[in-house]
Amino acid sequence: MGSADGEDNERPIHRVWVDAFQIAPHPVTNAEYARFAPPPCIDDPRFNDPRQPVVAVSWTDAMRYCEWRGVRLPSEAEWELAARGGAEGRRYPWGDDVPDDAALAVTLTGPRPAGQRAPNGFGLYDMCENVHEWCADWYAPDYYAVSPERNPRGPESGTRRASRGGSWRHRIKVTRCAARSSLPPEFRYNDYGFRVAR
């Protein structure tokens, strides 16, 4: 986990082991979320395509959906392992370079439908792009210095929840596999979604 050429909160690089888990191939879509509750942006044509990731869900909303469906949010360690697609040390799921792709350079008005670009080595879509994804862990910028080697689950408490992945809203719409972000768990933004694990 981590990166030597990223932000301070990605250091030190350290090896962790996680127990076997499954993770969804793409973020939860509006269609999937609608079986549980109306998607928050159901009336906004920029965000209400059934194939788009559901957005503007808080961490708490995501947890309620997971409880209803009998799944959970991935840990940061699980998410980073999944994002790398079986290739340790790569910056992005597809390699070390930001793709020279016109689709990433345009200004989007909302997330793309899930699964539109090629999957990574594990068959997972949109791991470092499209929407930020909530993780189960509390966030601390210095957690990697004290993280256990096996099944790290983040600090015991905190004020922010960890999130991973890029965003349709940013000028550079992809993030590195090791890039970390966080928000208070009650916040809702239209570039925040989630994927499920078990």
N, C-alpha and C positions, 0 to 999 in steps of 0.2 A: 504494500500500500504506500501511497505517497509519491512525491516527486521532488527531485533536487533542484529543478528549474522552475518551480511554481511559486505559489505564495508561501509565506512562513507557516501557515496552518497545515501545509502538506508535508511538513518535515517533522521528524526524520523519516526517510524511507525505512520501512520495516516489514518483515514477513509475518503474515498471520495465517492461521488455519481456520477454516470454517467447516462446520458439519454440512453434510449434503442438504441441499435445498432446491426448490423449484421457484422460478420467477416467470412472470407473465411475459409473453413475447413483445408486448407493447403496453403503453400506459392505458389505464381504464378510459374507455371512450364514453361519449355522451349516451350512446345507446345502452351500454352496460350499466352506467350509473342510473339511467332513467328507470331501470327495473327496481331500484332502491328508493329513489327520490327524484324530483325534478332537478335537472342540472341547473346550477346557479345562473348560467347565461342563456337559458332556453329562449329568451325573447330577443337576443342579440344575434343578427345574422352573421356576424364575424366569428362567432363561437358556438353556434348551435347545430352544425352539421353532425349527424349521428356518428360519423366516422372520426371526428376530431377528438382529441383527448379532452376529457372534462376538465375545466379550469375554474378558478376562483373558489376552490375548495380549501378550507383550512386543514391543518394537520388533524384537528379533532373530527372534522367531517370525514376525512379519509379513514380515520380509525373506526368511526361508526360504520362506514361502508364495509370495512374489513371484517368487523364483528358480525355484521349481517350475513356476509358471504362465507364466513368460516375460514378466512385467510388472514394475512398480516402484512404490514409494511416490511420491506427489506431493511436490514441493518446497513450502515454505511459500508462495512466490509463486504457484505454480500453484493451490494450494488456495484462497488468498484470491481470486484471479481467478475461479475456478470458483464459489466461494460467492456472489460478488456477482451472478452470473447475467447479466452484461452491463450492469449499472447501476452506474456508478462513484459512490462517495461514500455509498451507502446504508449504514445501520448493519447491517441484516439482509437476507437474500435477498429478503424480501417488502416491505421499506420501512424506515422509520425508527422505528417504534414496536414495542415488545414486544406480541405479539398478545394481545388480550383474549379468551383462549380457556380455557375451563374445563379442557380436557385438559392444559394446561400447569400449572394450579394444583394438580392432585391430586398426591398422593404416590404415585409409581409404585414397584413392587417390582422392576422390571427394565426393559430397553429395550423399546420397541414394535417390532413387526415392521417391517422396513425398508419405506420408501415409503408410509406411511400418510397423511401430510399432503401438501399440494399441492407440486409441484416448483417450483424457481426458474425464471428466464428461460432457462436452458440445459437444462431438463428434469432437473435433479439433485435428489435427495431427501435430506432430513435433514442438510443441510450445516452448520447451526449448532445442531443439537439431537440428542438421542437418545444418542449416545456420543461421547466424545473420539476423535479420529482421529490416529494417528501420521503424521508427515511424515518425509521422508527426511533433512532437515537436522539438523545439530547445532544447539543453541540457545545464543544469547548475548543477554542483555537489551539490549545496546547495538549489536547488529548493524546496525540500520537506519542508523546514522550512517556506516557504512563500506560498506554494501551496494553492489555494482555495479549499474549500470542495466540490464544485460542478463543474463537467466537467473541470478539470484542463487540460490546453493545453500547458503547458511549458512556459518558459520565452518569452518575446516579441521579443527578438533577441538573436543572439549568433554567434559563429563561428563553432559549431559542432551540428549535428543532433543526436537525441537519437536513439538508436537501442536496441533490446532485443533478447534473445535466444542464444542458444549454437552454436557450430561450429564443423563440421566434421574435421577441421584442428587442433583442440586443443587436448592435451593429455587427458584431461577430456572433453568429447564431449557434456556434458549437462551443463546447468546453472540453477540456482534456479529461480523460478518465479519472485522474486524481484530483481534479478541482473540487473544492468544497464550498458550500454556501449554507446559509441558515436564515430562519425567520422566527419570530415569535409564533407559537402554535395556533394562535387565534387569527392570524392575518390571512387575508384572501386576496390573491392577485390573479389577473387574467392570463398570466404565463406560468402559473403553478398548478400542477396536477400530481398524479401518483400512479405507480404500478404495484401490483400485489405479488406476494410471495407466500410460500408455505414450506 
